Amino acid sequence: MENFEQNPEQSSGHFESNPSPTFALTPLSIEYLREVAKWARFLSILGLVGVGLSVLAYIFLGVTLSAAPLAIDGTSSSRGMAGVTGLMFIPGVIIMLIYILPIWWLYQFSTRLGEAINFKNNQILETSFHFLKKHYKFIGIFVVVILALYILLIIGAVIAAVSGALINM
C-alpha cells in the first residue's frame, strides 16, 4: 500500500528519476485513472454487446442465405450453393468469437483498476495493468496479422492482374 501514496508535488513537465523505492500516484493521476476505468468499462461492455449481436447476425444471415436457394427451385445445384453460402459467414463468426478475449481483458482491466483505486491495493493494480497489457498485446498482434493478410491479398491481386495481362497478349 505504500506504493499508492499520494504525492502532492506536480511534475513540471520534465521527468526526473525517483530515488525512493516506492512509486507514488498523485491525486490528479488517481482521478485520471478513475476516469480511464469508467471509459474502459463502458467500451468493453459496448464491445461485448456488439460482438454478441454480430455473432447472432452472422448466424441469422448464414441460416437465411443457406436456405434461400432451396426455396427458389429446390434443385441439387441450388442445394450445393446453399452450403457454400452458409459457409461464407463462418470466418466472420470465428473472428467475432476470437475478439471476445481482448474485450473481456479490457473489462477485467477496468474492473480491477476501479477496485485498486477504491481499496488502494497494489496487487489489484498490478493485476489490472496485466489485463491491459494482454489487451494491447493481442490487439497489436491482431493488427499485424491483418496487415500481413492485406499485403498478401494485394500481392496476389497484382500477380493475378499481371498473369491475366500476359495471357491476353
N, C-alpha and C positions, 0 to 999 in steps of 0.2 A: 504494500500500500504506500510505502514511502516514495515509490516512483510516480505516484499520482499526485504529488504535491503541487499546489498551485503557486506559480511564480508570479509575483506582482509586476516584475520588470518586463517591459515590452522590448522586442528587438528593434534596433534602429535601421534595419534593412540589410545589414551585413551579418554574416554568420561567424561566430567565434566558437572555439571548442569549449566544452563544458568540463571543467576539472572534476566536478562532482560525479561519483559513480551512479547517481540516480538521475533520471530524466524527468523533468517536471513539465506539466502542461499548464499553460496559463488559463485563467478563467475564460478569456476570449477563445482560445483553442478548444476548450471543452464545449463552449457554445457552438462553435463551428462543427465539431464532431457530433453533437446532439442533432443539429440540423441535417448533417450528412446522413445520420442514421434514419431520420424520418423520410428523407427523399429516397434513400436506398430501399427502405421497406415499401414505400409507395410503388417505385419502379419494379421491384421484384414481384409484388402481388399482381400488378398490372401485367407483367410478363408471364406469370404462371397462368392467369386467366386467358391471356392471348394465346399461349401455347395450347391450352385445353380447347379453346374454341377453334383454333386452327386444325388440331387433330380431328375434332368432330366434323369440321367442314371437309377435310380431306377424305375421311371415311364416307361421309354422305355423298360427296361428288364421285368417289370411286365406285360406290354401290350403284348410284344413279346412272353413271355413264356406262358401267359394265352391263347394266340391264337394258339400257336404251336400244341397242341394236337388236336385241331379241324381240323387243316389242314391235319393231318395224316389219320384219318379214320372217323371223324365226328360222332362217336357213343356217346350215352348218358354217358357212363362211362368216356370217354375222356373229355366230357364237364364238369363233376364234378371235374375231376382232373385239368382242366384249371382254375377253380375258386380258388382251393386250391393253385395252383402255383402262381397265381396273388396275392393272399393274403399274400404269404410269404414275399413280399417286403414291405408291409405296415409298419412293425416295423422299418425298415431302414429309410423310408421316415419320419416317426414320429421323430426318433432320430435326423435326419438332421434338421428338422424344429425346434426342441427344441434347437439345438445347435446354431441356428442363434442368439439367445439372448445374450449369453456371447461374441460372436464375435462382435455383434453390440455395446455392452458395452465397449469392448476393443477399437473399433473405436471411440466411444464418448470420452473415456479417452484420446486417442492420439490427437484428435482434440482440446479438451478443454485445455489440457496441453500446446499445442503449442500456443493457444490464451493467456493463463495465463502468459506464459513467454514473449510473444511479448508485451502484454499490462501491464505487472506487476500487475495483478489483483488477489487478494487473493480469492475473491468469486469464480472466474472461476477455480482457482487452487483447491479449496475445492471440487467443482463440479467434476473436472477431477478425483480426488482421490476417490470420491464417486463411480464413474463408475468403477474404477479399483477394489475397494473393492467388488462391486457387481459381477464383472467378476470372481475374485478369489474365492469368496464365492460359486458361482454357480459351478465352476469347482471342488472345494473341495467336495461339496455335491454330485455332479455327480460321482466323483471317488469313494466315499464311497458307493454309491448305486450300482455301477458296481462291486466293490469288494464284496459286500454282495451277489449280484446275482451269482458271480463266486463261492463263498463259498457254497451257496445253491446248485448250479449245481454240485459241487464236492461231497457234502454230498449225494445228490440224486443219483449220479453215483455209489458211494460206496455202498449205500443201495441197489440199483438195482443189482450190481455185487454180493453182499453177498446173496441177495434173490435168484438170479439165481443159485448160487453155492449150496445153501441149497436145492433148489427144485430138482436139478440134483443129489443129493446124494441118 
